């Protein structure tokens, strides 16, 4: 996870995972979240498409992507 960008239970709806892409910019951190239904995320063949989509949110196709899952929610 990018330093200074934290996630909470509010970032992840029940039954979903949230993808977080980050990009360091002059003056700060740009980030984008993409909620994904857990059943869709379970399909390995769809995962790279979701990662690409959230990376577009920060304008960097190679941006790191964190998968946020809140267990026990």
C-alpha positions in Angstrom: 0.0 0.0 0.0 1.2 3.5 -0.7 2.5 5.4 2.3 -0.2 7.8 3.5 -3.1 6.0 1.9 -5.0 3.7 4.2 -8.1 1.6 3.9 -10.9 1.0 6.3 -14.0 -1.2 6.5 -15.9 1.5 4.7 -13.8 1.0 1.6 -15.1 -2.6 1.1 -18.8 -3.4 0.7 -20.0 -6.8 1.8 -19.4 -9.5 -0.8 -16.8 -7.4 -2.7 -13.1 -6.7 -2.8 -11.8 -3.2 -3.6 -8.9 -2.7 -5.9 -6.7 0.3 -5.2 -4.3 1.7 -7.8 -1.8 4.4 -6.8 0.5 6.7 -8.5 3.0 9.2 -7.0 2.6 12.6 -8.5 4.4 15.9 -7.9 2.8 17.2 -4.8 1.0 14.1 -3.7 -0.5 10.7 -4.3 -3.2 10.0 -6.9 -5.4 7.0 -6.2 -8.4 5.2 -7.6 -10.7 2.5 -6.1 -12.7 -0.1 -8.0 -15.2 -2.3 -6.1 -15.5 -5.8 -7.6 -18.1 -8.4 -6.7 -16.4 -11.2 -5.0 -17.9 -13.9 -7.3 -16.4 -12.0 -10.3 -13.0 -11.6 -8.6 -13.0 -15.3 -7.9 -12.7 -15.9 -11.7 -9.0 -15.8 -12.4 -9.6 -15.0 -16.1 -11.3 -11.7 -15.2 -8.8 -10.3 -12.7 -6.3 -8.7 -15.1 -9.2 -6.8 -16.8 -10.2 -5.3 -13.4 -6.6 -4.4 -12.6 -6.3 -2.6 -16.0 -9.6 -0.7 -15.4 -8.5 0.6 -12.0 -5.0 1.5 -13.4 -6.7 3.7 -16.0 -8.2 5.6 -13.1 -4.7 6.9 -12.2 -3.6 7.2 -15.8 -0.8 4.6 -15.5 -1.2 1.1 -17.0 1.7 -0.1 -14.8 0.5 1.4 -11.5 0.7 -0.9 -8.5 -2.7 -2.4 -7.5 -3.6 -3.5 -4.0 -6.5 -5.9 -3.4 -8.4 -4.9 -0.2 -10.5 -7.6 1.4 -12.1 -7.1 4.8 -12.4 -10.5 6.5 -15.2 -11.1 9.0 -17.4 -8.3 7.7 
